[in-house]
């Protein structure tokens, strides 16, 4: 149950929303376009030198700064492995299982099992 102060704040908020929704500018439709220009979303312009020195937007601390970009040799080896894209199920199905590496075979079984589960679930949902 809400306290008196919380209830009053909730009522004030809902009154503000109702008032904003019935404005002459078009109500909620006008609110959803707020902040956008007629050409599209506004994209901030950042100097090329700044983009080459730091990973912009990676700061998670309130008083911190964006982390600097380091040389490739300064990052752990496993990090470069994240960039390698894994083959999809269709590509793995075209290969012969005898010629696959263990990781590819495990991925094939995992993806095929996931596909079968989704197919069975969709069939059960239709009944």
MOPAC internal coordinates of N, CA, C and O (Angstrom, degrees):
PM7 1SCF
backbone

  N    0.0000 0     0.00 0     0.00 0    0    0    0
  C    1.4386 1     0.00 0     0.00 0    1    0    0
  C    1.5334 1   108.87 1     0.00 0    2    1    0
  O    1.2310 1   120.67 1   -43.92 1    3    2    1
  N    1.2949 1   116.33 1   136.08 1    3    2    1
  C    1.4547 1   121.64 1  -177.88 1    5    3    2
  C    1.5161 1   111.52 1   -77.10 1    6    5    3
  O    1.2310 1   120.75 1   -35.95 1    7    6    5
  N    1.3287 1   116.17 1   144.05 1    7    6    5
  C    1.4538 1   120.84 1   173.05 1    9    7    6
  C    1.5146 1   109.24 1   -75.12 1   10    9    7
  O    1.2310 1   120.63 1    -9.98 1   11   10    9
  N    1.3061 1   116.39 1   170.02 1   11   10    9
  C    1.4653 1   120.69 1  -176.84 1   13   11   10
  C    1.5267 1   112.20 1   -62.36 1   14   13   11
  O    1.2310 1   120.04 1   138.80 1   15   14   13
  N    1.3366 1   117.52 1   -41.20 1   15   14   13
  C    1.4655 1   120.37 1  -178.43 1   17   15   14
  C    1.5244 1   110.80 1   -68.57 1   18   17   15
  O    1.2310 1   120.49 1   137.67 1   19   18   17
  N    1.3271 1   116.67 1   -42.33 1   19   18   17
  C    1.4631 1   120.34 1   179.95 1   21   19   18
  C    1.5173 1   110.63 1   -66.30 1   22   21   19
  O    1.2310 1   120.58 1   140.82 1   23   22   21
  N    1.3235 1   116.50 1   -39.18 1   23   22   21
  C    1.4588 1   120.89 1   179.40 1   25   23   22
  C    1.5358 1   110.12 1   -64.27 1   26   25   23
  O    1.2310 1   120.46 1   139.01 1   27   26   25
  N    1.3342 1   116.73 1   -40.99 1   27   26   25
  C    1.4685 1   120.81 1   179.50 1   29   27   26
  C    1.5218 1   110.68 1   -64.64 1   30   29   27
  O    1.2310 1   120.29 1   137.80 1   31   30   29
  N    1.3350 1   117.04 1   -42.20 1   31   30   29
  C    1.4742 1   120.07 1   177.89 1   33   31   30
  C    1.5157 1   110.93 1   -63.23 1   34   33   31
  O    1.2310 1   120.03 1   139.00 1   35   34   33
  N    1.3310 1   117.55 1   -41.00 1   35   34   33
  C    1.4682 1   121.15 1   179.76 1   37   35   34
  C    1.5211 1   110.85 1   -63.75 1   38   37   35
  O    1.2310 1   120.43 1   138.13 1   39   38   37
  N    1.3353 1   116.79 1   -41.87 1   39   38   37
  C    1.4593 1   120.14 1   178.72 1   41   39   38
  C    1.5226 1   111.45 1   -66.13 1   42   41   39
  O    1.2310 1   120.07 1   140.16 1   43   42   41
  N    1.3369 1   117.47 1   -39.84 1   43   42   41
  C    1.4590 1   120.65 1   177.51 1   45   43   42
  C    1.5194 1   110.64 1   -62.85 1   46   45   43
  O    1.2310 1   120.39 1   138.25 1   47   46   45
  N    1.3294 1   116.87 1   -41.75 1   47   46   45
  C    1.4659 1   121.14 1   179.49 1   49   47   46
  C    1.5182 1   111.71 1   -63.42 1   50   49   47
  O    1.2310 1   120.22 1   137.22 1   51   50   49
  N    1.3317 1   117.18 1   -42.78 1   51   50   49
  C    1.4617 1   119.47 1  -179.57 1   53   51   50
  C    1.5234 1   110.60 1   -69.31 1   54   53   51
  O    1.2310 1   119.85 1   146.32 1   55   54   53
  N    1.3352 1   117.89 1   -33.68 1   55   54   53
  C    1.4634 1   120.54 1   177.11 1   57   55   54
  C    1.5219 1   110.51 1   -66.08 1   58   57   55
  O    1.2310 1   120.75 1   140.07 1   59   58   57
  N    1.3529 1   116.17 1   -39.93 1   59   58   57
  C    1.4639 1   119.96 1   177.85 1   61   59   58
  C    1.5207 1   111.03 1   -63.75 1   62   61   59
  O    1.2310 1   120.54 1   139.55 1   63   62   61
  N    1.3381 1   116.57 1   -40.45 1   63   62   61
  C    1.4619 1   120.03 1  -179.94 1   65   63   62
  C    1.5229 1   110.80 1   -65.41 1   66   65   63
  O    1.2310 1   120.25 1   138.42 1   67   66   65
  N    1.3412 1   117.13 1   -41.58 1   67   66   65
  C    1.4607 1   119.95 1   178.99 1   69   67   66
  C    1.5231 1   110.42 1   -64.78 1   70   69   67
  O    1.2310 1   120.13 1   140.05 1   71   70   69
  N    1.3169 1   117.35 1   -39.95 1   71   70   69
  C    1.4594 1   120.83 1   179.73 1   73   71   70
  C    1.5211 1   110.76 1   -66.72 1   74   73   71
  O    1.2310 1   120.16 1   139.77 1   75   74   73
  N    1.3148 1   117.29 1   -40.23 1   75   74   73
  C    1.4631 1   120.19 1   179.72 1   77   75   74
  C    1.5201 1   110.86 1   -69.91 1   78   77   75
  O    1.2310 1   119.81 1   146.49 1   79   78   77
  N    1.3100 1   117.97 1   -33.51 1   79   78   77
  C    1.4607 1   121.47 1  -179.04 1   81   79   78
  C    1.5085 1   112.90 1   -69.69 1   82   81   79
  O    1.2310 1   119.76 1   155.41 1   83   82   81
  N    1.3213 1   118.06 1   -24.59 1   83   82   81
  C    1.4589 1   120.63 1  -177.44 1   85   83   82
  C    1.5213 1   112.15 1  -104.08 1   86   85   83
  O    1.2310 1   120.18 1  -156.87 1   87   86   85
  N    1.3272 1   117.26 1    23.13 1   87   86   85
  C    1.4619 1   119.70 1  -178.06 1   89   87   86
  C    1.5193 1   110.90 1   -73.20 1   90   89   87
  O    1.2310 1   120.95 1   -15.60 1   91   90   89
  N    1.3054 1   115.79 1   164.40 1   91   90   89
  C    1.4611 1   121.64 1  -178.07 1   93   91   90
  C    1.5186 1   112.05 1   -72.64 1   94   93   91
  O    1.2310 1   119.97 1   165.61 1   95   94   93
  N    1.3230 1   117.67 1   -14.39 1   95   94   93
  C    1.4578 1   120.11 1  -177.69 1   97   95   94
  C    1.5266 1   112.55 1   -81.78 1   98   97   95
  O    1.2310 1   119.30 1   177.39 1   99   98   97
  N    1.2876 1   118.94 1    -2.61 1   99   98   97
  C    1.4564 1   119.32 1   178.32 1  101   99   98
  C    1.5070 1   113.67 1   116.76 1  102  101   99
  O    1.2310 1   119.52 1  -169.52 1  103  102  101
  N    1.3043 1   118.52 1    10.48 1  103  102  101
  C    1.4575 1   121.69 1   173.05 1  105  103  102
  C    1.5097 1   113.46 1    67.65 1  106  105  103
  O    1.2310 1   120.99 1    46.30 1  107  106  105
  N    1.3208 1   115.72 1  -133.70 1  107  106  105
  C    1.4559 1   120.65 1  -173.88 1  109  107  106
  C    1.5234 1   112.33 1   -69.55 1  110  109  107
  O    1.2310 1   119.77 1   153.06 1  111  110  109
  N    1.3138 1   118.05 1   -26.94 1  111  110  109
  C    1.4616 1   119.87 1   178.69 1  113  111  110
  C    1.5302 1   110.26 1   -64.04 1  114  113  111
  O    1.2310 1   120.75 1   141.75 1  115  114  113
  N    1.3157 1   116.17 1   -38.25 1  115  114  113
  C    1.4585 1   119.67 1   178.80 1  117  115  114
  C    1.5226 1   110.51 1   -70.11 1  118  117  115
  O    1.2310 1   120.28 1   147.07 1  119  118  117
  N    1.3321 1   117.07 1   -32.93 1  119  118  117
  C    1.4587 1   120.14 1   179.58 1  121  119  118
  C    1.5212 1   111.41 1   -67.20 1  122  121  119
  O    1.2310 1   119.98 1   142.28 1  123  122  121
  N    1.3337 1   117.65 1   -37.72 1  123  122  121
  C    1.4536 1   119.76 1  -176.59 1  125  123  122
  C    1.5181 1   112.04 1   -68.84 1  126  125  123
  O    1.2310 1   120.22 1   156.77 1  127  126  125
  N    1.3169 1   117.18 1   -23.23 1  127  126  125
  C    1.4612 1   120.60 1   179.53 1  129  127  126
  C    1.5222 1   112.09 1   -92.89 1  130  129  127
  O    1.2310 1   120.59 1  -177.90 1  131  130  129
  N    1.3328 1   116.48 1     2.10 1  131  130  129
  C    1.4617 1   120.73 1  -177.98 1  133  131  130
  C    1.5205 1   110.34 1   -61.37 1  134  133  131
  O    1.2310 1   120.46 1   -45.70 1  135  134  133
  N    1.3029 1   116.72 1   134.30 1  135  134  133
  C    1.4479 1   120.58 1   177.37 1  137  135  134
  C    1.5166 1   113.47 1    91.83 1  138  137  135
  O    1.2310 1   119.75 1   172.54 1  139  138  137
  N    1.3079 1   118.09 1    -7.46 1  139  138  137
  C    1.4661 1   120.45 1   179.73 1  141  139  138
  C    1.5207 1   109.46 1  -106.81 1  142  141  139
  O    1.2310 1   120.98 1   -38.46 1  143  142  141
  N    1.3033 1   115.72 1   141.54 1  143  142  141
  C    1.4595 1   119.30 1   175.31 1  145  143  142
  C    1.5186 1   108.89 1   -87.49 1  146  145  143
  O    1.2310 1   120.32 1    -6.08 1  147  146  145
  N    1.3142 1   117.00 1   173.92 1  147  146  145
  C    1.4547 1   121.40 1  -178.86 1  149  147  146
  C    1.5214 1   111.90 1   -65.65 1  150  149  147
  O    1.2310 1   119.51 1   154.35 1  151  150  149
  N    1.3379 1   118.53 1   -25.65 1  151  150  149
  C    1.4578 1   121.87 1  -178.56 1  153  151  150
  C    1.5170 1   112.55 1   -80.95 1  154  153  151
  O    1.2310 1   119.00 1   158.15 1  155  154  153
  N    1.3075 1   119.52 1   -21.85 1  155  154  153
  C    1.4557 1   122.49 1  -177.28 1  157  155  154
  C    1.5110 1   110.58 1   141.85 1  158  157  155
  O    1.2310 1   120.15 1    11.22 1  159  158  157
  N    1.3256 1   117.31 1  -168.78 1  159  158  157
  C    1.4621 1   119.82 1  -178.24 1  161  159  158
  C    1.5249 1   111.61 1   -66.79 1  162  161  159
  O    1.2310 1   121.16 1   -31.03 1  163  162  161
  N    1.3073 1   115.38 1   148.97 1  163  162  161
  C    1.4589 1   121.59 1  -179.94 1  165  163  162
  C    1.5222 1   108.68 1   -82.25 1  166  165  163
  O    1.2310 1   120.26 1   -53.65 1  167  166  165
  N    1.3185 1   117.11 1   126.35 1  167  166  165
  C    1.4608 1   122.52 1   179.93 1  169  167  166
  C    1.5212 1   108.12 1  -111.18 1  170  169  167
  O    1.2310 1   120.06 1   -55.66 1  171  170  169
  N    1.3342 1   117.49 1   124.34 1  171  170  169
  C    1.4583 1   118.57 1  -179.70 1  173  171  170
  C    1.5263 1   111.47 1   -68.13 1  174  173  171
  O    1.2310 1   120.61 1   -36.20 1  175  174  173
  N    1.3105 1   116.45 1   143.80 1  175  174  173
  C    1.4547 1   122.35 1   179.38 1  177  175  174
  C    1.5231 1   108.27 1   -96.09 1  178  177  175
  O    1.2310 1   120.57 1   -55.69 1  179  178  177
  N    1.3391 1   116.52 1   124.31 1  179  178  177
  C    1.4540 1   122.20 1  -179.20 1  181  179  178
  C    1.5225 1   107.95 1  -121.13 1  182  181  179
  O    1.2310 1   120.48 1   -43.13 1  183  182  181
  N    1.3019 1   116.69 1   136.87 1  183  182  181
  C    1.4565 1   121.38 1  -179.26 1  185  183  182
  C    1.5279 1   110.62 1   -61.69 1  186  185  183
  O    1.2310 1   120.55 1   -36.23 1  187  186  185
  N    1.3196 1   116.55 1   143.77 1  187  186  185
  C    1.4582 1   122.10 1  -178.64 1  189  187  186
  C    1.5298 1   111.64 1   -60.64 1  190  189  187
  O    1.2310 1   120.59 1   142.67 1  191  190  189
  N    1.3294 1   116.47 1   -37.33 1  191  190  189
  C    1.4664 1   120.66 1  -179.69 1  193  191  190
  C    1.5270 1   110.90 1   -62.39 1  194  193  191
  O    1.2310 1   120.29 1   141.42 1  195  194  193
  N    1.3144 1   117.05 1   -38.58 1  195  194  193
  C    1.4583 1   121.55 1  -179.60 1  197  195  194
  C    1.5298 1   110.51 1   -70.28 1  198  197  195
  O    1.2310 1   120.16 1   141.25 1  199  198  197
  N    1.3312 1   117.30 1   -38.75 1  199  198  197
  C    1.4633 1   120.91 1   178.99 1  201  199  198
  C    1.5212 1   111.92 1   -67.10 1  202  201  199
  O    1.2310 1   119.84 1   151.26 1  203  202  201
  N    1.3211 1   117.91 1   -28.74 1  203  202  201
  C    1.4623 1   121.59 1  -179.76 1  205  203  202
  C    1.5203 1   112.66 1   -81.13 1  206  205  203
  O    1.2310 1   119.87 1   163.65 1  207  206  205
  N    1.3384 1   117.86 1   -16.35 1  207  206  205
  C    1.4566 1   121.17 1  -176.03 1  209  207  206
  C    1.5218 1   113.58 1   -99.75 1  210  209  207
  O    1.2310 1   119.29 1   153.57 1  211  210  209
  N    1.3320 1   118.95 1   -26.43 1  211  210  209
  C    1.4665 1   120.98 1  -174.39 1  213  211  210
  C    1.5277 1   110.39 1  -139.96 1  214  213  211
  O    1.2310 1   121.22 1   -24.57 1  215  214  213
  N    1.3308 1   115.27 1   155.43 1  215  214  213
  C    1.4596 1   122.26 1   175.19 1  217  215  214
  C    1.5232 1   106.36 1   -86.15 1  218  217  215
  O    1.2310 1   120.70 1   -80.27 1  219  218  217
  N    1.3248 1   116.26 1    99.73 1  219  218  217
  C    1.4554 1   120.64 1  -174.28 1  221  219  218
  C    1.5265 1   110.97 1   -70.88 1  222  221  219
  O    1.2310 1   120.75 1   -45.69 1  223  222  221
  N    1.3214 1   116.17 1   134.31 1  223  222  221
  C    1.4539 1   121.62 1   177.89 1  225  223  222
  C    1.5119 1   114.31 1    86.78 1  226  225  223
  O    1.2310 1   119.44 1  -177.54 1  227  226  225
  N    1.3214 1   118.67 1     2.46 1  227  226  225
  C    1.4614 1   121.39 1  -178.81 1  229  227  226
  C    1.5206 1   112.55 1   -93.08 1  230  229  227
  O    1.2310 1   119.88 1   179.02 1  231  230  229
  N    1.3121 1   117.83 1    -0.98 1  231  230  229
  C    1.4600 1   121.09 1   179.72 1  233  231  230
  C    1.5246 1   109.11 1   -73.84 1  234  233  231
  O    1.2310 1   120.51 1   -52.87 1  235  234  233
  N    1.3499 1   116.63 1   127.13 1  235  234  233
  C    1.4570 1   120.46 1   179.11 1  237  235  234
  C    1.5246 1   111.71 1  -113.15 1  238  237  235
  O    1.2310 1   120.12 1   177.03 1  239  238  237
  N    1.3136 1   117.37 1    -2.97 1  239  238  237
  C    1.4551 1   121.51 1  -178.89 1  241  239  238
  C    1.5222 1   110.40 1   -99.46 1  242  241  239
  O    1.2310 1   121.34 1   -32.84 1  243  242  241
  N    1.3122 1   115.04 1   147.16 1  243  242  241
  C    1.4591 1   120.29 1  -177.50 1  245  243  242
  C    1.5226 1   112.34 1   -62.94 1  246  245  243
  O    1.2310 1   120.48 1   136.11 1  247  246  245
  N    1.3189 1   116.69 1   -43.89 1  247  246  245
  C    1.4674 1   120.71 1  -177.51 1  249  247  246
  C    1.5269 1   112.82 1  -103.49 1  250  249  247
  O    1.2310 1   119.40 1  -171.64 1  251  250  249
  N    1.3169 1   118.74 1     8.36 1  251  250  249
  C    1.4569 1   121.74 1  -176.42 1  253  251  250
  C    1.5117 1   112.67 1   -85.70 1  254  253  251
  O    1.2310 1   121.34 1     3.44 1  255  254  253
  N    1.3165 1   115.05 1  -176.56 1  255  254  253
  C    1.4603 1   121.13 1   176.26 1  257  255  254
  C    1.5208 1   108.22 1  -129.56 1  258  257  255
  O    1.2310 1   120.98 1   -13.82 1  259  258  257
  N    1.3172 1   115.74 1   166.18 1  259  258  257
  C    1.4620 1   120.03 1  -179.72 1  261  259  258
  C    1.5227 1   110.05 1   -63.79 1  262  261  259
  O    1.2310 1   119.85 1   -40.15 1  263  262  261
  N    1.3466 1   117.89 1   139.85 1  263  262  261
  C    1.4666 1   119.93 1  -178.28 1  265  263  262
  C    1.5301 1   111.49 1   -69.83 1  266  265  263
  O    1.2310 1   120.23 1   -35.55 1  267  266  265
  N    1.3273 1   117.16 1   144.45 1  267  266  265
  C    1.4700 1   119.70 1   179.96 1  269  267  266
  C    1.5255 1   111.37 1   -73.27 1  270  269  267
  O    1.2310 1   120.77 1   -26.01 1  271  270  269
  N    1.3196 1   116.13 1   153.99 1  271  270  269
  C    1.4652 1   121.50 1   175.30 1  273  271  270
  C    1.5237 1   107.65 1   -81.70 1  274  273  271
  O    1.2310 1   120.77 1   -53.45 1  275  274  273
  N    1.3222 1   116.14 1   126.55 1  275  274  273
  C    1.4653 1   121.83 1  -178.08 1  277  275  274
  C    1.5197 1   110.46 1  -100.88 1  278  277  275
  O    1.2310 1   120.77 1    -8.68 1  279  278  277
  N    1.3242 1   116.14 1   171.32 1  279  278  277
  C    1.4641 1   121.19 1   175.11 1  281  279  278
  C    1.5330 1   108.39 1   -70.77 1  282  281  279
  O    1.2310 1   119.98 1   -26.11 1  283  282  281
  N    1.3302 1   117.64 1   153.89 1  283  282  281
  C    1.4616 1   121.86 1  -178.16 1  285  283  282
  C    1.5279 1   112.38 1   -58.48 1  286  285  283
  O    1.2310 1   120.24 1   147.87 1  287  286  285
  N    1.3255 1   117.15 1   -32.13 1  287  286  285
  C    1.4596 1   120.56 1  -178.07 1  289  287  286
  C    1.5334 1   112.16 1   -70.43 1  290  289  287
  O    1.2310 1   119.75 1   162.26 1  291  290  289
  N    1.3235 1   118.09 1   -17.74 1  291  290  289
  C    1.4634 1   121.47 1  -177.81 1  293  291  290
  C    1.5294 1   113.37 1   -87.01 1  294  293  291
  O    1.2310 1   119.65 1   172.28 1  295  294  293
  N    1.3356 1   118.26 1    -7.72 1  295  294  293
  C    1.4617 1   122.20 1   178.78 1  297  295  294
  C    1.5291 1   109.69 1   -95.41 1  298  297  295
  O    1.2310 1   119.44 1   -26.81 1  299  298  297
  N    1.3488 1   118.67 1   153.19 1  299  298  297
  C    1.4733 1   120.34 1   178.73 1  301  299  298
  C    1.5269 1   111.26 1   -66.51 1  302  301  299
  O    1.2310 1   120.80 1   -24.99 1  303  302  301
  N    1.3257 1   116.08 1   155.01 1  303  302  301
  C    1.4688 1   120.53 1  -176.14 1  305  303  302
  C    1.5188 1   113.00 1   -64.98 1  306  305  303
  O    1.2310 1   119.95 1   143.28 1  307  306  305
  N    1.3366 1   117.71 1   -36.72 1  307  306  305
  C    1.4550 1   120.49 1  -176.69 1  309  307  306
  C    1.5211 1   111.95 1   -63.89 1  310  309  307
  O    1.2310 1   119.95 1   158.15 1  311  310  309
  N    1.3174 1   117.70 1   -21.85 1  311  310  309
  C    1.4537 1   121.15 1  -178.56 1  313  311  310
  C    1.5278 1   111.98 1   -66.05 1  314  313  311
  O    1.2310 1   120.45 1   142.63 1  315  314  313
  N    1.3288 1   116.74 1   -37.37 1  315  314  313
  C    1.4692 1   119.31 1   179.14 1  317  315  314
  C    1.5224 1   111.06 1   -69.76 1  318  317  315
  O    1.2310 1   120.04 1   155.99 1  319  318  317
  N    1.3224 1   117.53 1   -24.01 1  319  318  317
  C    1.4636 1   120.90 1   177.59 1  321  319  318
  C    1.5196 1   113.15 1   -68.66 1  322  321  319
  O    1.2310 1   120.33 1   159.02 1  323  322  321
  N    1.3304 1   116.98 1   -20.98 1  323  322  321
  C    1.4610 1   120.23 1   178.72 1  325  323  322
  C    1.5254 1   112.41 1   -69.55 1  326  325  323
  O    1.2310 1   120.70 1   157.45 1  327  326  325
  N    1.3137 1   116.27 1   -22.55 1  327  326  325
  C    1.4575 1   120.20 1  -179.66 1  329  327  326
  C    1.5256 1   112.79 1   -77.33 1  330  329  327
  O    1.2310 1   120.27 1   158.60 1  331  330  329
  N    1.3225 1   117.09 1   -21.40 1  331  330  329
  C    1.4641 1   120.45 1  -179.42 1  333  331  330
  C    1.5184 1   109.72 1   -72.41 1  334  333  331
  O    1.2310 1   120.97 1   -59.10 1  335  334  333
  N    1.3320 1   115.75 1   120.90 1  335  334  333
  C    1.4524 1   119.96 1  -179.77 1  337  335  334
  C    1.5183 1   109.51 1   -80.78 1  338  337  335
  O    1.2310 1   120.98 1   -41.92 1  339  338  337
  N    1.3244 1   115.72 1   138.08 1  339  338  337
  C    1.4513 1   121.11 1   178.95 1  341  339  338
  C    1.5201 1   108.77 1   -85.43 1  342  341  339
  O    1.2310 1   119.87 1   -35.30 1  343  342  341
  N    1.3456 1   117.86 1   144.70 1  343  342  341
  C    1.4652 1   119.83 1  -177.63 1  345  343  342
  C    1.5263 1   111.53 1   -68.88 1  346  345  343
  O    1.2310 1   120.28 1   -35.28 1  347  346  345
  N    1.3379 1   117.07 1   144.72 1  347  346  345
  C    1.4637 1   120.22 1   178.03 1  349  347  346
  C    1.5243 1   111.67 1   -75.19 1  350  349  347
  O    1.2310 1   120.75 1    -8.99 1  351  350  349
  N    1.3209 1   116.16 1   171.01 1  351  350  349
  C    1.4586 1   122.34 1  -177.53 1  353  351  350
  C    1.5264 1   111.53 1   -58.85 1  354  353  351
  O    1.2310 1   119.63 1   137.90 1  355  354  353
  N    1.3133 1   118.32 1   -42.10 1  355  354  353
  C    1.4638 1   120.95 1  -178.01 1  357  355  354
  C    1.5266 1   111.72 1   -60.33 1  358  357  355
  O    1.2310 1   120.60 1   140.53 1  359  358  357
  N    1.3224 1   116.45 1   -39.47 1  359  358  357
  C    1.4672 1   119.90 1   179.21 1  361  359  358
  C    1.5283 1   111.14 1   -70.29 1  362  361  359
  O    1.2310 1   120.37 1   141.34 1  363  362  361
  N    1.3110 1   116.90 1   -38.66 1  363  362  361
  C    1.4642 1   120.52 1   179.42 1  365  363  362
  C    1.5210 1   111.65 1   -68.57 1  366  365  363
  O    1.2310 1   119.94 1   147.32 1  367  366  365
  N    1.3204 1   117.73 1   -32.68 1  367  366  365
  C    1.4621 1   120.85 1   179.43 1  369  367  366
  C    1.5260 1   112.00 1   -69.21 1  370  369  367
  O    1.2310 1   120.12 1   153.24 1  371  370  369
  N    1.3198 1   117.37 1   -26.76 1  371  370  369
  C    1.4676 1   120.53 1   179.25 1  373  371  370
  C    1.5208 1   112.36 1   -74.05 1  374  373  371
  O    1.2310 1   120.12 1   155.64 1  375  374  373
  N    1.3311 1   117.38 1   -24.36 1  375  374  373
  C    1.4623 1   121.16 1  -179.95 1  377  375  374
  C    1.5220 1   110.79 1   -79.29 1  378  377  375
  O    1.2310 1   121.42 1   -23.19 1  379  378  377
  N    1.3223 1   114.89 1   156.81 1  379  378  377
  C    1.4630 1   120.38 1   174.33 1  381  379  378
  C    1.5246 1   108.22 1   -82.52 1  382  381  379
  O    1.2310 1   119.82 1   -44.89 1  383  382  381
  N    1.3348 1   117.95 1   135.11 1  383  382  381
  C    1.4767 1   119.77 1  -179.25 1  385  383  382
  C    1.5261 1   113.57 1   -60.86 1  386  385  383
  O    1.2310 1   119.77 1   152.63 1  387  386  385
  N    1.3306 1   118.03 1   -27.37 1  387  386  385
  C    1.4605 1   120.71 1  -179.87 1  389  387  386
  C    1.5260 1   112.32 1   -68.55 1  390  389  387
  O    1.2310 1   120.62 1   151.60 1  391  390  389
  N    1.3199 1   116.42 1   -28.40 1  391  390  389
  C    1.4629 1   120.28 1  -177.54 1  393  391  390
  C    1.5267 1   113.22 1   -92.90 1  394  393  391
  O    1.2310 1   119.91 1  -178.66 1  395  394  393
  N    1.3332 1   117.77 1     1.34 1  395  394  393
  C    1.4670 1   121.06 1  -177.15 1  397  395  394
  C    1.5213 1   111.82 1   -85.68 1  398  397  395
  O    1.2310 1   121.63 1   -29.99 1  399  398  397
  N    1.3202 1   114.49 1   150.01 1  399  398  397
  C    1.4585 1   122.29 1   172.32 1  401  399  398
  C    1.5347 1   106.61 1   -77.73 1  402  401  399
  O    1.2310 1   120.11 1   -20.65 1  403  402  401
  N    1.3263 1   117.39 1   159.35 1  403  402  401
  C    1.4619 1   120.93 1  -177.33 1  405  403  402
  C    1.5325 1   112.26 1   -56.52 1  406  405  403
  O    1.2310 1   120.20 1   137.99 1  407  406  405
  N    1.3309 1   117.22 1   -42.01 1  407  406  405
  C    1.4637 1   120.36 1  -179.93 1  409  407  406
  C    1.5278 1   111.48 1   -62.03 1  410  409  407
  O    1.2310 1   120.32 1   140.14 1  411  410  409
  N    1.3268 1   116.98 1   -39.86 1  411  410  409
  C    1.4624 1   120.78 1   179.42 1  413  411  410
  C    1.5240 1   110.87 1   -67.73 1  414  413  411
  O    1.2310 1   120.27 1   140.28 1  415  414  413
  N    1.3205 1   117.08 1   -39.72 1  415  414  413
  C    1.4595 1   121.32 1   179.72 1  417  415  414
  C    1.5294 1   110.99 1   -65.35 1  418  417  415
  O    1.2310 1   120.64 1   137.73 1  419  418  417
  N    1.3210 1   116.39 1   -42.27 1  419  418  417
  C    1.4690 1   120.57 1   177.62 1  421  419  418
  C    1.5217 1   110.18 1   -63.75 1  422  421  419
  O    1.2310 1   120.44 1   137.98 1  423  422  421
  N    1.3304 1   116.76 1   -42.02 1  423  422  421
  C    1.4644 1   120.54 1   178.34 1  425  423  422
  C    1.5185 1   111.23 1   -64.26 1  426  425  423
  O    1.2310 1   119.95 1   140.05 1  427  426  425
  N    1.3337 1   117.70 1   -39.95 1  427  426  425
  C    1.4625 1   121.32 1   177.95 1  429  427  426
  C    1.5258 1   110.50 1   -60.66 1  430  429  427
  O    1.2310 1   120.21 1   133.23 1  431  430  429
  N    1.3226 1   117.20 1   -46.77 1  431  430  429
  C    1.4598 1   120.53 1  -179.83 1  433  431  430
  C    1.5280 1   111.30 1   -63.70 1  434  433  431
  O    1.2310 1   120.71 1   138.51 1  435  434  433
  N    1.3170 1   116.25 1   -41.49 1  435  434  433
  C    1.4611 1   121.27 1  -179.53 1  437  435  434
  C    1.5258 1   111.24 1   -63.84 1  438  437  435
  O    1.2310 1   120.43 1   132.00 1  439  438  437
  N    1.3327 1   116.79 1   -48.00 1  439  438  437
  C    1.4643 1   120.56 1  -177.96 1  441  439  438
  C    1.5231 1   111.75 1   -69.34 1  442  441  439
  O    1.2310 1   120.46 1   143.05 1  443  442  441
  N    1.3323 1   116.73 1   -36.95 1  443  442  441
  C    1.4597 1   119.69 1   178.37 1  445  443  442
  C    1.5225 1   110.66 1   -67.20 1  446  445  443
  O    1.2310 1   120.18 1   139.95 1  447  446  445
  N    1.3148 1   117.26 1   -40.05 1  447  446  445
  C    1.4565 1   121.20 1   177.20 1  449  447  446
  C    1.5323 1   110.52 1   -63.70 1  450  449  447
  O    1.2310 1   120.15 1   138.10 1  451  450  449
  N    1.3180 1   117.31 1   -41.90 1  451  450  449
  C    1.4570 1   121.64 1   178.00 1  453  451  450
  C    1.5252 1   111.18 1   -62.15 1  454  453  451
  O    1.2310 1   120.83 1   138.86 1  455  454  453
  N    1.3416 1   116.02 1   -41.14 1  455  454  453
  C    1.4744 1   120.88 1   178.84 1  457  455  454
  C    1.5188 1   110.71 1   -63.10 1  458  457  455
  O    1.2310 1   120.32 1   135.39 1  459  458  457
  N    1.3479 1   117.00 1   -44.61 1  459  458  457
  C    1.4575 1   120.60 1  -179.51 1  461  459  458
  C    1.5269 1   111.77 1   -64.51 1  462  461  459
  O    1.2310 1   120.18 1   140.64 1  463  462  461
  N    1.3248 1   117.26 1   -39.36 1  463  462  461
  C    1.4631 1   121.00 1   178.61 1  465  463  462
  C    1.5271 1   110.30 1   -63.25 1  466  465  463
  O    1.2310 1   120.25 1   135.39 1  467  466  465
  N    1.3305 1   117.12 1   -44.61 1  467  466  465
  C    1.4622 1   120.49 1   179.11 1  469  467  466
  C    1.5255 1   110.93 1   -63.29 1  470  469  467
  O    1.2310 1   120.41 1   139.56 1  471  470  469
  N    1.3227 1   116.82 1   -40.44 1  471  470  469
  C    1.4586 1   121.50 1   179.37 1  473  471  470
  C    1.5299 1   110.45 1   -63.68 1  474  473  471
  O    1.2310 1   120.39 1   134.37 1  475  474  473
  N    1.3264 1   116.85 1   -45.63 1  475  474  473
  C    1.4673 1   120.86 1   178.98 1  477  475  474
  C    1.5299 1   111.42 1   -63.91 1  478  477  475
  O    1.2310 1   120.36 1   140.16 1  479  478  477
  N    1.3234 1   116.92 1   -39.84 1  479  478  477
  C    1.4576 1   120.46 1   178.77 1  481  479  478
  C    1.5171 1   111.49 1   -64.53 1  482  481  479
  O    1.2310 1   120.18 1   140.50 1  483  482  481
  N    1.3318 1   117.27 1   -39.50 1  483  482  481
  C    1.4595 1   119.71 1   179.71 1  485  483  482
  C    1.5273 1   110.91 1   -69.31 1  486  485  483
  O    1.2310 1   119.99 1   145.85 1  487  486  485
  N    1.3383 1   117.62 1   -34.15 1  487  486  485
  C    1.4551 1   120.42 1   176.74 1  489  487  486
  C    1.5226 1   111.16 1   -67.44 1  490  489  487
  O    1.2310 1   120.21 1   140.20 1  491  490  489
  N    1.3247 1   117.21 1   -39.80 1  491  490  489
  C    1.4579 1   121.57 1   178.57 1  493  491  490
  C    1.5233 1   110.93 1   -67.53 1  494  493  491
  O    1.2310 1   120.22 1   145.40 1  495  494  493
  N    1.3148 1   117.18 1   -34.60 1  495  494  493
  C    1.4549 1   121.09 1  -179.31 1  497  495  494
  C    1.5326 1   111.22 1   -69.68 1  498  497  495
  O    1.2310 1   119.78 1   150.17 1  499  498  497
  N    1.3242 1   118.03 1   -29.83 1  499  498  497
  C    1.4644 1   122.05 1  -179.05 1  501  499  498
  C    1.5202 1   112.11 1   -74.54 1  502  501  499
  O    1.2310 1   120.21 1   156.57 1  503  502  501
  N    1.3394 1   117.20 1   -23.43 1  503  502  501
  C    1.4745 1   119.95 1  -177.01 1  505  503  502
  C    1.4910 1   112.34 1   -73.03 1  506  505  503
  O    1.2310 1   120.10 1   180.00 1  507  506  505

